[in-house]
Amino acid sequence: MVVPAPTGAKDWSSFDLRPSDGYVRPDGAPATASNPRMVDTVRTETELRALTGIKWNRDPNDVIPAWVADMDLPPPDFAVNAVTDLAERGDFGYSRHAVGRLPESFCRWQARYHRWEPEVDQVVLFNDVLHAIVHAIWLHTDPGDGIVLLTPIYPPFINVIEGAGRRVVDVPLDPDGWRLDPERLAAAIDETTSVILLCNPHNPTGRVLDGPEREAIARVVEEHDLLLISDEVWGDLTHPGAVHVPMATVGSDVGRRMITISSASKAFNLAGLRCAVAHIGSPQLAARFDALPPHFLGAVGTPGAEAALRCWTEGHEWLADTRSYLTDRRDQLAKRVEEDLPGVGFQTPEATYLAWLDFNGLGLDREPQEWFFDNARVALSPGPDFGPHGAGFVRINTATSPELLDTIIDRMATAVADR
């Protein structure tokens, strides 16, 4: 499949998210955190508390949130304009303008940045990533079937499996580097296992699967005739030196045994607009989706589709700047943890704007999320929500301003010192 550049668009063929030596725009200008288009628009705490999202409204006003995976950066102007243009025109009727173009724009984006050429006619739109995952599980598996998770893992994966009456097959990652043990994965498969559900790149650890890990997963999928569900919503947010490789490109057969799910929501901060895409490479699963009654899946709203379309056609420079900014925040966290939270385990994430911190060495008298909420007035994601191996850990969201990130670490460090 040849994926041409959009008609009349700037040639972005030289623009790539893959280089390991930093990100450079096609005009040759480096994309750095000093670019005023990004840094000058980072929201202040006052502005953030005026929003209606759950991140800044769940807890009392003396608590600084660093839990749910929303960025404190505003979404790009072109995405906002996509929605405001609709409102200004009163253009709220039935529309296929963006919905009809989104599968092709997704395929072009994947080909340009991730060297994957998905088939446009195999792309289906969903309200969000979990919407696609739960339907795939429901259609492909039976009650009691085993679904493999590489833990610790994004908590809704666990909830979706258990809520559907399926069984979690826990394959813990090696905490020394959060790598997959191929032998452990192979040993976990039995006759009731039907699916491997991946978060690739991985949430909460920020790992990017390497070649041997990808090949081990593909081998197990093919040998046991499993369905592979790969949530690749974080694929555009890798840090320098890491390369996201879609699982659909691994091996000769795995692409026909899987569904790949993605969205512009994480990279462009659009979660509330509810728009995701799924490439259904498995003919068996595609046939089951096709057999659903009309309107069973619902439909994506026009605002979300219009915003996603703008992101996947106009978002090149903005994303490069944002990724550089997020890498700076990751490095800021690493430096502060080393200097001000000695004894806390931290392994530098290769992707996402999340970090997985180990407080087991500090001897806190309860789970660190609860302890820091009470003693530092900081809201973090509790480790046990990510599976049984998450005790003593928290997930922290670093996609905020340098000042707010420093305040979060200051509060945590002071609380630990004052014990």
C-alpha positions as CSV (number, residue, x, y, z in Angstrom):
1,M,0.0,0.0,0.0
2,V,1.4,3.4,-1.0
3,V,0.6,6.2,1.3
4,P,0.9,9.5,-0.6
5,A,1.3,12.9,1.0
6,P,-2.0,14.9,1.2
7,T,-2.7,16.9,-1.9
8,G,-1.4,20.4,-1.7
9,A,0.2,19.7,1.7
10,K,3.8,20.5,2.7
11,D,6.1,17.6,2.1
12,W,6.7,16.1,5.5
13,S,8.6,13.0,4.2
14,S,11.8,14.1,5.9
15,F,10.1,14.6,9.3
16,D,10.4,11.6,11.5
17,L,9.6,10.7,15.1
18,R,12.2,7.9,15.1
19,P,15.7,9.5,15.3
20,S,17.6,9.0,18.5
21,D,19.6,12.2,18.3
22,G,16.7,14.6,19.1
23,Y,13.9,16.0,17.0
24,V,14.4,18.3,14.1
25,R,11.7,19.9,12.0
26,P,11.9,19.8,8.2
27,D,13.0,23.4,8.1
28,G,16.1,22.4,10.1
29,A,15.2,24.2,13.3
30,P,15.6,22.1,16.4
31,A,12.4,21.5,18.4
32,T,13.3,22.4,21.9
33,A,11.4,23.3,25.1
34,S,12.4,26.9,24.5
35,N,10.1,27.2,21.6
36,P,7.6,29.8,22.6
37,R,4.7,28.2,20.8
38,M,4.7,25.5,23.5
39,V,6.3,26.9,26.7
40,D,4.4,30.2,26.7
41,T,1.1,28.5,26.7
42,V,1.6,26.0,29.6
43,R,-1.4,26.5,31.9
44,T,-1.0,28.0,35.3
45,E,-2.5,26.4,38.4
46,T,-5.3,29.1,38.4
47,E,-6.2,28.3,34.8
48,L,-6.1,24.5,35.5
49,R,-8.4,24.8,38.5
50,A,-10.9,26.7,36.3
51,L,-11.3,23.7,34.0
52,T,-14.0,21.1,34.5
53,G,-11.9,18.0,34.0
54,I,-11.6,15.4,36.8
55,K,-7.9,15.9,37.2
56,W,-8.1,19.3,38.9
57,N,-11.6,18.9,40.3
58,R,-11.7,15.6,42.1
59,D,-9.8,16.7,45.2
60,P,-9.7,19.7,47.6
61,N,-8.0,22.8,46.3
62,D,-4.9,22.3,48.5
63,V,-4.1,19.1,46.7
64,I,-1.9,19.1,43.5
65,P,-3.0,16.3,41.1
66,A,-0.5,14.2,39.3
67,W,-2.6,11.1,38.7
68,V,-4.9,10.7,35.7
69,A,-3.2,10.8,32.3
70,D,-4.2,14.2,31.1
71,M,-1.6,16.8,30.2
72,D,-1.7,20.2,31.9
73,L,-0.6,21.6,28.5
74,P,-3.4,23.0,26.4
75,P,-4.4,21.1,23.2
76,P,-3.0,22.5,20.0
77,D,-4.7,25.5,18.4
78,F,-5.5,23.6,15.2
79,A,-7.5,21.0,17.3
80,V,-9.3,23.7,19.2
81,N,-10.1,25.5,16.0
82,A,-11.5,22.4,14.5
83,V,-14.1,22.3,17.2
84,T,-14.7,26.1,17.5
85,D,-15.2,26.3,13.7
86,L,-18.0,23.8,14.0
87,A,-19.6,25.8,16.7
88,E,-19.3,29.1,14.9
89,R,-21.0,27.6,11.8
90,G,-23.6,25.8,13.9
91,D,-22.4,22.8,12.0
92,F,-23.9,20.1,14.2
93,G,-25.8,18.0,11.6
94,Y,-25.0,14.6,10.3
95,S,-21.5,14.7,8.8
96,R,-19.1,12.4,7.1
97,H,-16.5,15.1,6.4
98,A,-13.9,14.1,9.1
99,V,-15.3,10.6,9.9
100,G,-14.9,9.5,6.3
101,R,-11.3,10.9,6.1
102,L,-10.0,9.8,9.4
103,P,-9.1,6.2,8.5
104,E,-6.9,7.4,5.6
105,S,-5.2,10.1,7.7
106,F,-4.5,7.5,10.5
107,C,-2.9,5.2,7.9
108,R,-0.8,8.0,6.5
109,W,0.4,9.0,9.9
110,Q,1.4,5.4,10.8
111,A,3.3,5.0,7.5
112,R,5.1,8.3,7.9
113,Y,6.2,7.9,11.5
114,H,6.1,4.3,12.4
115,R,6.9,2.5,9.1
116,W,3.6,0.6,9.2
117,E,1.2,0.7,6.2
118,P,-2.2,-0.4,7.5
119,E,-5.0,-1.0,5.1
120,V,-7.6,1.8,5.1
121,D,-10.5,-0.6,4.7
122,Q,-9.6,-2.4,7.8
123,V,-9.8,0.7,10.0
124,V,-12.9,1.1,12.2
125,L,-13.8,4.2,14.4
126,F,-14.7,3.8,18.0
127,N,-15.6,6.2,20.8
128,D,-12.3,5.5,22.7
129,V,-9.6,2.9,23.1
130,L,-11.4,1.0,25.8
131,H,-14.6,0.9,23.7
132,A,-12.6,-1.0,21.0
133,I,-10.9,-3.3,23.5
134,V,-14.1,-4.4,25.3
135,H,-15.8,-5.2,22.1
136,A,-12.9,-7.2,20.8
137,I,-12.8,-9.2,24.0
138,W,-16.5,-9.7,24.0
139,L,-16.6,-10.9,20.4
140,H,-13.5,-13.1,20.5
141,T,-13.6,-14.8,23.9
142,D,-15.9,-16.9,26.1
143,P,-16.6,-16.5,29.8
144,G,-13.7,-17.9,31.8
145,D,-11.1,-17.5,29.0
146,G,-7.7,-16.3,30.0
147,I,-6.4,-12.9,28.8
148,V,-2.7,-12.2,29.3
149,L,-1.6,-8.9,30.8
150,L,2.0,-7.8,31.3
151,T,1.8,-6.3,34.8
152,P,1.9,-3.8,36.3
153,I,-0.7,-2.5,33.8
154,Y,-3.2,0.3,33.1
155,P,-6.0,-0.5,35.6
156,P,-9.0,-0.4,33.2
157,F,-7.5,-3.4,31.4
158,I,-7.9,-5.4,34.5
159,N,-11.4,-4.0,35.1
160,V,-12.5,-4.7,31.5
161,I,-11.4,-8.4,31.7
162,E,-12.9,-9.1,35.0
163,G,-16.1,-7.2,34.2
164,A,-16.6,-9.3,31.1
165,G,-16.3,-12.5,33.2
166,R,-12.9,-13.4,31.7
167,R,-9.8,-14.3,33.6
168,V,-6.6,-12.3,34.0
169,V,-3.4,-14.3,33.2
170,D,-0.8,-12.3,35.1
171,V,2.6,-12.2,33.4
172,P,4.7,-9.8,35.6
173,L,7.5,-7.8,33.9
174,D,10.9,-8.1,35.4
175,P,11.2,-5.2,37.9
176,D,14.9,-4.8,36.9
177,G,14.2,-2.8,33.8
178,W,10.5,-3.8,33.4
179,R,11.4,-6.2,30.6
180,L,9.4,-9.2,29.4
181,D,10.6,-12.7,30.3
182,P,9.8,-14.8,27.2
183,E,9.9,-18.0,29.1
184,R,7.5,-16.7,31.7
185,L,5.1,-15.6,28.9
186,A,5.2,-19.0,27.2
187,A,4.7,-20.8,30.5
188,A,1.6,-18.8,31.3
189,I,-0.4,-20.0,28.2
190,D,-2.8,-22.9,28.6
191,E,-5.7,-24.2,26.6
192,T,-8.1,-21.6,28.0
193,T,-5.9,-18.6,27.0
194,S,-7.3,-16.8,24.0
195,V,-5.9,-13.2,24.0
196,I,-2.8,-11.2,24.8
197,L,-3.7,-7.6,25.6
198,L,-0.7,-5.2,25.3
199,C,-0.2,-1.6,26.2
200,N,2.6,-0.7,23.7
201,P,4.4,1.6,24.8
202,H,3.7,0.4,28.3
203,N,1.7,2.2,30.9
204,P,2.7,2.7,33.7
205,T,6.4,1.9,33.3
206,G,7.0,3.9,30.1
207,R,8.9,0.9,28.5
208,V,9.1,0.5,24.7
209,L,9.3,-3.1,23.7
210,D,12.5,-4.1,22.0
211,G,13.0,-6.5,19.1
212,P,13.4,-9.7,21.1
213,E,10.4,-8.9,23.3
214,R,8.2,-8.2,20.2
215,E,9.4,-11.4,18.6
216,A,8.6,-13.4,21.7
217,I,5.1,-12.1,21.8
218,A,4.6,-12.7,18.1
219,R,5.9,-16.3,18.5
220,V,3.5,-17.1,21.3
221,V,0.5,-15.5,19.4
222,E,1.3,-17.6,16.3
223,E,2.1,-20.9,18.1
224,H,-1.1,-20.8,20.2
225,D,-3.4,-19.1,17.7
226,L,-4.1,-16.2,20.0
227,L,-5.7,-12.8,19.3
228,L,-3.3,-10.0,20.0
229,I,-4.9,-6.7,21.1
230,S,-2.3,-3.9,21.0
231,D,-3.2,-0.5,22.5
232,E,-0.7,1.8,20.9
233,V,-2.2,5.1,22.0
234,W,1.2,6.2,23.5
235,G,3.2,5.3,20.3
236,D,3.8,9.0,19.3
237,L,5.2,9.9,22.7
238,T,8.6,8.2,22.8
239,H,11.7,9.9,24.1
240,P,15.0,10.3,22.3
241,G,16.7,6.9,21.7
242,A,13.5,4.9,21.8
243,V,11.6,3.8,18.7
244,H,8.0,2.6,18.8
245,V,7.4,-0.3,16.4
246,P,3.8,-1.3,15.8
247,M,3.2,-5.0,16.7
248,A,1.4,-5.4,13.3
249,T,4.8,-5.1,11.6
250,V,6.4,-7.9,13.6
251,G,6.7,-11.3,11.8
252,S,4.9,-12.5,8.8
253,D,1.6,-13.6,10.3
254,V,1.0,-11.7,13.5
255,G,-0.7,-8.8,11.7
256,R,-3.5,-11.2,10.7
257,R,-4.0,-12.2,14.3
258,M,-4.5,-8.9,15.9
259,I,-6.3,-5.6,16.4
260,T,-4.3,-2.4,16.8
261,I,-6.0,0.5,18.6
262,S,-4.9,4.1,18.7
263,S,-6.1,7.7,19.1
264,A,-4.8,11.3,19.0
265,S,-6.0,11.6,22.6
266,K,-2.7,11.2,24.5
267,A,-0.3,12.9,22.1
268,F,-2.6,15.9,21.5
269,N,-4.5,16.0,24.8
270,L,-8.0,15.3,23.4
271,A,-9.2,12.6,25.7
272,G,-12.6,14.2,26.3
273,L,-13.4,14.3,22.6
274,R,-13.9,10.6,22.5
275,C,-12.5,9.4,19.2
276,A,-10.3,6.4,18.5
277,V,-9.4,4.1,15.6
278,A,-8.8,0.4,15.4
279,H,-7.1,-1.5,12.6
280,I,-8.7,-5.0,12.6
281,G,-6.1,-7.2,10.9
282,S,-7.7,-10.5,12.0
283,P,-10.2,-11.6,9.4
284,Q,-12.1,-13.7,12.0
285,L,-12.5,-10.7,14.4
286,A,-13.4,-8.4,11.5
287,A,-16.2,-10.8,10.4
288,R,-17.6,-10.8,14.0
289,F,-17.6,-7.0,14.0
290,D,-19.3,-7.0,10.6
291,A,-22.0,-9.4,11.9
292,L,-23.0,-7.0,14.7
293,P,-26.5,-5.4,14.4
294,P,-26.5,-2.0,12.7
295,H,-25.7,0.9,15.1
296,F,-24.5,-1.6,17.8
297,L,-21.1,0.2,18.1
298,G,-22.6,3.7,18.1
299,A,-20.8,6.4,16.2
300,V,-17.9,8.9,16.8
301,G,-19.0,12.5,17.3
302,T,-18.1,15.0,14.7
303,P,-16.0,17.3,17.1
304,G,-13.7,14.4,18.0
305,A,-13.3,13.3,14.5
306,E,-12.6,16.8,13.2
307,A,-10.0,17.4,15.9
308,A,-8.2,14.1,15.3
309,L,-8.2,14.7,11.6
310,R,-6.5,18.1,12.1
311,C,-3.9,16.5,14.5
312,W,-3.0,13.8,12.0
313,T,-2.7,16.2,9.1
314,E,-1.3,19.4,10.8
315,G,0.3,18.2,14.0
316,H,3.9,17.5,12.9
317,E,5.7,20.5,14.4
318,W,3.5,20.8,17.4
319,L,4.1,17.2,18.3
320,A,7.9,17.5,17.9
321,D,7.9,20.5,20.3
322,T,5.6,18.8,22.8
323,R,7.8,15.6,22.8
324,S,10.9,17.6,23.5
325,Y,9.1,19.5,26.3
326,L,7.9,16.2,27.8
327,T,11.4,14.8,27.7
328,D,12.6,17.8,29.7
329,R,10.0,17.1,32.3
330,R,11.0,13.5,32.5
331,D,14.6,14.5,33.0
332,Q,13.6,17.1,35.6
333,L,11.8,14.4,37.6
334,A,14.7,12.0,37.3
335,K,17.1,14.7,38.7
336,R,14.8,15.7,41.5
337,V,14.2,12.1,42.6
338,E,17.9,11.3,42.7
339,E,18.7,14.5,44.7
340,D,15.7,14.9,47.0
341,L,14.0,11.4,47.3
342,P,16.9,9.1,48.0
343,G,15.9,5.5,48.3
344,V,13.0,5.8,45.8
345,G,13.3,3.5,42.9
346,F,13.0,5.1,39.5
347,Q,13.7,3.7,36.0
348,T,13.8,6.3,33.3
349,P,10.8,5.9,31.0
350,E,11.4,5.5,27.3
351,A,7.9,6.8,26.4
352,T,4.7,8.5,27.7
353,Y,4.6,11.3,30.2
354,L,4.2,8.9,33.1
355,A,6.7,7.5,35.6
356,W,6.5,4.5,37.9
357,L,8.1,5.2,41.3
358,D,9.0,2.5,43.9
359,F,8.6,3.6,47.6
360,N,9.0,0.2,49.1
361,G,12.4,1.1,50.5
362,L,11.2,4.1,52.6
363,G,9.2,2.1,55.1
364,L,6.0,4.1,54.9
365,D,3.2,2.8,57.1
366,R,0.7,2.5,54.3
367,E,0.5,2.7,50.5
368,P,2.5,5.7,49.2
369,Q,-0.4,7.2,47.3
370,E,-2.5,7.4,50.5
371,W,0.5,8.5,52.6
372,F,1.5,11.4,50.2
373,F,-2.1,12.5,49.8
374,D,-2.4,12.9,53.6
375,N,1.1,14.2,54.3
376,A,2.1,16.1,51.1
377,R,-1.3,17.0,49.6
378,V,-0.3,15.5,46.3
379,A,-2.6,13.1,44.4
380,L,-0.8,10.2,42.7
381,S,-2.1,7.0,41.1
382,P,-2.0,4.1,43.6
383,G,0.2,1.2,42.6
384,P,-2.1,-1.7,43.7
385,D,-4.6,-0.5,41.0
386,F,-2.1,-1.7,38.4
387,G,-2.1,-5.2,39.6
388,P,-0.9,-7.3,42.6
389,H,2.7,-6.4,42.0
390,G,2.1,-2.6,42.4
391,A,2.2,-2.5,46.2
392,G,4.5,0.2,47.3
393,F,4.5,2.0,43.9
394,V,2.8,5.1,42.5
395,R,2.4,6.4,39.0
396,I,3.1,10.1,38.6
397,N,2.1,12.3,35.6
398,T,4.9,14.7,34.6
399,A,3.0,16.5,31.9
400,T,2.8,19.8,33.7
401,S,4.8,23.0,34.1
402,P,8.3,22.9,35.5
403,E,7.1,24.9,38.4
404,L,4.2,22.6,39.3
405,L,6.4,19.5,38.9
406,D,9.0,21.1,41.3
407,T,6.2,21.9,43.8
408,I,5.0,18.3,43.7
409,I,8.5,16.9,44.4
410,D,9.2,19.6,47.0
411,R,6.0,18.6,48.9
412,M,6.9,14.9,48.7
413,A,10.5,15.4,49.8
414,T,9.5,17.6,52.7
415,A,6.9,15.1,53.9
416,V,9.5,12.3,53.8
417,A,12.1,14.4,55.6
418,D,9.6,15.4,58.3
419,R,8.5,11.8,59.2
